[in-house]
Amino acid sequence: MNNEKSKHTPAPWLVKPMTGDGKLFVMDKTDEPVAQLWYSDLSDLKANAKLIATAPELLTELRRTTELIEGAVANDSKMPEGVKEILKEQIESNITIIKKATE
């Protein structure tokens, strides 16, 4: 898997408390805004903000685990063929998601 440098704002991203006008912000480590969310349902808003704030770490870990799975598939001659096929399908799915997030 090609481990290109991401073009997004580097992690960590943090959720900042809601403002009086019903907005939540996702900020980078320098306190610059990455995303702004408006209130629709408070529980949805907080959950969405947390997911957005965690996105860079999720992408990093998806890349890392994809590389680990690729290595295991390539180097384990005793791995059952059925397991290899399942893992290869997962690798392809992961790569598709990574491209969706980065291209």
C-alpha positions as CSV (number, residue, x, y, z in Angstrom):
1,M,0.0,0.0,0.0
2,N,1.3,3.4,-0.9
3,N,1.6,5.5,2.3
4,E,1.4,9.0,0.9
5,K,1.5,12.0,3.1
6,S,-2.0,13.3,3.8
7,K,-3.1,16.6,2.5
8,H,-5.5,17.3,5.3
9,T,-4.8,19.3,8.5
10,P,-2.6,17.2,10.8
11,A,-4.1,15.6,13.9
12,P,-5.1,16.0,16.6
13,W,-8.4,17.7,16.0
14,L,-10.5,18.6,19.0
15,V,-14.2,19.4,19.6
16,K,-14.7,22.8,21.1
17,P,-17.8,23.7,23.2
18,M,-20.9,25.0,21.5
19,T,-21.3,28.7,21.1
20,G,-24.4,30.6,22.1
21,D,-25.7,30.5,18.5
22,G,-25.8,26.6,18.4
23,K,-22.5,25.9,16.7
24,L,-19.8,23.4,17.5
25,F,-16.3,23.7,16.2
26,V,-13.7,21.1,15.4
27,M,-10.3,22.8,15.8
28,D,-6.7,21.7,15.0
29,K,-3.9,21.7,17.5
30,T,-3.2,25.4,16.8
31,D,-6.8,26.2,17.6
32,E,-7.7,26.9,14.0
33,P,-11.1,25.7,12.8
34,V,-11.2,22.6,10.7
35,A,-15.0,22.2,10.7
36,Q,-18.1,24.1,12.0
37,L,-21.3,22.2,12.7
38,W,-24.7,23.7,13.4
39,Y,-27.3,22.5,15.8
40,S,-30.1,20.2,14.6
41,D,-30.2,17.6,17.4
42,L,-27.7,18.1,20.2
43,S,-26.8,14.4,20.5
44,D,-26.3,14.1,16.7
45,L,-24.3,17.3,16.7
46,K,-21.8,16.1,19.4
47,A,-21.6,12.6,17.8
48,N,-20.9,14.1,14.4
49,A,-18.3,16.5,15.8
50,K,-16.5,13.6,17.6
51,L,-16.4,11.5,14.4
52,I,-15.0,14.4,12.4
53,A,-12.4,15.2,15.0
54,T,-11.3,11.6,15.0
55,A,-11.1,11.3,11.2
56,P,-7.3,11.9,10.9
57,E,-6.5,9.2,13.5
58,L,-8.9,6.8,11.9
59,L,-7.2,7.3,8.5
60,T,-3.8,6.8,10.0
61,E,-4.8,3.6,11.7
62,L,-6.7,2.3,8.6
63,R,-3.5,2.8,6.6
64,R,-1.4,1.1,9.2
65,T,-3.6,-2.0,9.6
66,T,-3.9,-2.3,5.9
67,E,-0.2,-2.5,5.6
68,L,0.0,-5.1,8.4
69,I,-2.7,-7.2,6.7
70,E,-0.8,-6.9,3.4
71,G,2.4,-8.1,5.0
72,A,0.7,-11.0,6.7
73,V,-1.0,-12.2,3.5
74,A,2.3,-11.9,1.5
75,N,4.5,-13.6,4.1
76,D,2.4,-16.3,5.7
77,S,2.7,-19.4,3.6
78,K,0.7,-21.4,6.1
79,M,-2.4,-19.2,6.0
80,P,-5.4,-21.0,4.7
81,E,-6.4,-19.9,1.2
82,G,-9.9,-19.0,2.3
83,V,-8.5,-16.7,5.0
84,K,-6.2,-15.1,2.4
85,E,-9.1,-14.3,0.1
86,I,-11.1,-12.7,2.9
87,L,-8.1,-10.6,3.9
88,K,-7.4,-9.6,0.3
89,E,-11.0,-8.4,0.0
90,Q,-10.6,-6.4,3.2
91,I,-7.4,-4.8,1.8
92,E,-9.2,-3.7,-1.3
93,S,-12.1,-2.3,0.7
94,N,-9.7,-0.4,2.9
95,I,-7.8,1.0,-0.1
96,T,-11.1,2.2,-1.6
97,I,-12.0,4.0,1.6
98,I,-8.6,5.5,1.9
99,K,-8.8,6.8,-1.6
100,K,-12.3,8.2,-0.9
101,A,-10.9,10.1,2.0
102,T,-7.8,11.4,0.2
103,E,-8.4,11.9,-3.5
